[in-house]
Amino acid sequence: GEPATTNPGSNSSEISTKWPLVLLTALSLSIGWGIRGNYGHEFGAMIPGALATMAAVLLSGRADWQRRIAYFGAFGAVGWCFGGSISYMQVIAYTHSGHSGSVLYGFACLFVIGFLWAAAGGAGAALPAFLSRERLTEFFPPLIVIYVAWIGLEYAYEPLNSWLAGVLGSTFIAHNSDYRQTEPLYWFDTDWTSVLVAIVAVLGYCAFRRKIDKASSLILHMAVGWWAGFLILTVLLGLRMTPPRGDSWAGSVGLTLGMYVFLQRNGLSGVTFASLVAAFIGGLGFAGATLFKLIAIKTGWETNWHSVLEQTYGLINGVGVALAMLLLIKRAPQVTDEPAVRRWTDWFAPGFVLLFITYVNLRKNLDDWVKAKSVPADMYGLPAEVWFNVAYLAIGTAIVWALVRHSRRPLEIVPNSWLGKGQILYLALLWWMVLGNFAKSVVAFAPQRLITEWVITLNAALCSLLVLAYGWTRRTAASTEPADYAGLNRRATGFGLAAALSMSFLSWGIVRSIYGDRFAGYAGKHIRFGPNATATTAKPRAGQPHP
């Protein structure tokens, strides 16, 4: 029931709306990735995933996509979070090392990491464009069960470690743990406990329902694939990308392959295509952004070069998401949200985007505030964390109440069009995180932070203009002719592999020509191969034998 609108900045030309979509999506992911650098890991990666996916949808012109804007944001966030467990700082350091073999190895591994990260991210961004309402909302119950199980794991992890340490004894731990840690649950610094808990939680959910639905099947494909990749590549074959750092990359290889097996078996080749496009550009982007950083360091300027790398990598990743979604605009089938099964997800999805993503990241601000003595650790006998959580609970209660209320009887403040609703959701998440990120860093601000918070603020202002000026809805429906995704996937894979090989050697050659055997600085000095390999010089803890 949404009236069709046109893009005033493009004279109603669909072709001329492509550049705003690419620019907005790229800047959105760049902003999110720059913010992620301050929060890190899986939850931090949700920010760019949600922002970039919603940006592409808002400027896509697809009315059926815009109706699902909150779902796109939620699935984009979940898709991009998977790569957050992969260790990569030491890989970047290899490219700075001045050691020829390590430089080439570093760029090749950066492509692999970038590919794996964007593969799941691209799939998450595209999934709502291909699923029926029934299949789309089917994901929410098992995902909720998993997150509840993970909360339990967070509280149980340390007590379980202590109990196992007492049962197994120090001798067993010393001989069976990596020399970076001595925890019984430590296994190559991976998230194996989280993956195992996810499998148990989903199987329990399926047993309760006495069926394995498609959503649970995809989750199990990815989780079992993770275990296969980790056990085969790292445990059995002994392949370690950055010893003694974590080897979650191996699990991510299996996770990605498991995801592709499910997608192909269930007629979702279009999602595979979007994933491959985003993945290959993401792989090239991680290597390319690192190359750009190393070239820029040579200027002699003093700044936060790692943030330059992060925002540049995010920008290129955003181009990948934009290109994937652009290629789907005319190819993906028309989707509908009728019949409106699981109507509660219509308020749960925007609540997840606005409240869950912001809370799990912004709660980390407290450590910086307390450390800078801007906030007391205790106030009136209660920890600062309690005051923060109560305030967030109040905000969350108000927002959830408004969302539920609006689903029953529309609120006057909410626009009638799905485009307008999507713009509000995008802008709310954007500025919530931009201001929250600034609040984290302002207590210890320094000139080097201008390249991060100041640039992020300027880009956020530009994104606000773009999303308002170029949001539009077309009258024409999606194509009803099936696309040849099999051929597209073959071509994407062929071009992507050739580009990956070329980028690795090109980056190696440029860095070698600039630095030779000299250490570039602005990173730890890590060498992967040879007698000076830093992984072999790490010392075990006192009384613990080298593995």
Phi, psi and omega in degrees: 000013183274131178292143179287139177233165179243167180269109184295339182273001185227013181054038177064017180270122180294328181295318184284354176273357182289319184293322175296323178298315180295314183295314181296316181295317180296314180293324180297316179289327177295315177300311181299322181287325176296320177291320180304327180301335179270347184241322170077168170061201189294315182295323178297324181289345176295328184298303179296326180298314180292314183296313184293318181295316179294324179299314180296320182292318182297329180258010181282335185082354182277110180297323181291328176289317182297329175299332182257024188305318181292325178291318176300317179298317181293314181289325175298320178296313181295318180299317183283344183286336187301322183287351183294347180273351185279129177281131183220350183298321180290329177295317176300319181298327177302321182290342179268351197290332187085356177267120191305308182297322180291324179297311179297316179299319180298314180294321178296317180290326176298322176298315181300313181296314179299321178298310183297319182295312184283340179298308178291324179296315179295322179294317178298321180294326186269339188305316180295345179279354185234347186262147172290166179303319180299311182289325181293310183285347178298338183286334190294313180302310180294326178293321177296317178300319180296314182294324176296318178296323179291325176298317176298321178296322181300320180280333185269346190299306183294314176301322179293321177300314181296318180296316179295322178300320179290324181286316186281328180089156185294328182294315179298315182297317182298326184267352184236007179247151173296151187285359175281329181215162179238019179286140178299328182275358179284125179218095182055030175054043180248173180265039185298327179294319179295319180293318179297317178297322178297317179298313181298318182296316181291319178297322176296319177297317179294322178295321178296320181273347182061035175196154174251106180280175184296322180296313178296324179297317178297316179300317180292321176303315182289318182290316177294322176299321177303312181297320179297315179297315181295313183293320183284309188285314186265309185287312184280309184272347177072023180278120179233123184287314184221064180297140006267018180290175187291158182240040175294343177303321182295317176297324179293328175299311179295321178301315181295316179295319177299321177297315180295323177299314179297313183300317181290323181289339185247023174066030180248046180296334177295324176292320176301317180298312179299321179297315181295318179299311179296323184291313181293320177292324177296319177296314177296326182292320181294316177293317182294320179293323177293320176298315178301317179299314182294324176293317183293327179302328183295344178292340181088358178292149178254115178201183178277083186293333179292324176292325175300315177300312183297313182291326176292316177299317177299320179299314181291320175302320179297324175298320179298314178297316181299315181295318179300315181288324176300318181290342179267343186305315180267350185258324184291144181290161174292134178245152181227154178251025174245137356288152187278068177289153180049059183299338180296338179290342179291335173258336180291318182299309176294329176296321176299314182295314186279323189258310183294310183299318181288318184295311185295343176263311186291339177297339178287346177299329185302320181300319180291319181295316180292318180298322179278359181062027174277334177230131177295148179294328178227141177224121180054040175083002180239141177298152179302329181298324180295315178298319179297313183295322179295317179297318180292324177297320178295315178298315181297319179299318180296318182290315180297318178301316180296320180294316179294317179299318181293326180294339180262320178212115188306139175274144184296331184288341183271130180297158178285326184277149176290331175297315179296319177298319179295321179297319178296316180297316180298310183294324179296313179294318181303305186282333174301314182282325178298312180289322178296321178295320178296321179297330178292319188266341187295336181289345177218049185288147179216161181306327180296340181283349178300324182292343180257282187296321181292313179296319179300319180296316178298317179294324178294322177297318178296318178298322179298318178294317183296315185291331178277323185280331188243008173289135183202167178226128182274160177274328186284147179272171178292160179294140178266354180276132180294139180274153178274075183291331179299313178294320178297320180293321178295316181293319179298319180293316180297309179296321182295316180294319178296318179293324180296315180297317181295317182296320181298312182286324178296315180297316177302315182295318181294314180296320178295323180290332181276315189253338184061231179267009183276143175287129185284340183080185180059029175191162173293149179273108181233131179240132186272326188235162173089182184293340180261014180302124186291334181295331183274351182261356178295139184262135175290163178294159182303132178081000182250123181291150176291132183293000000 
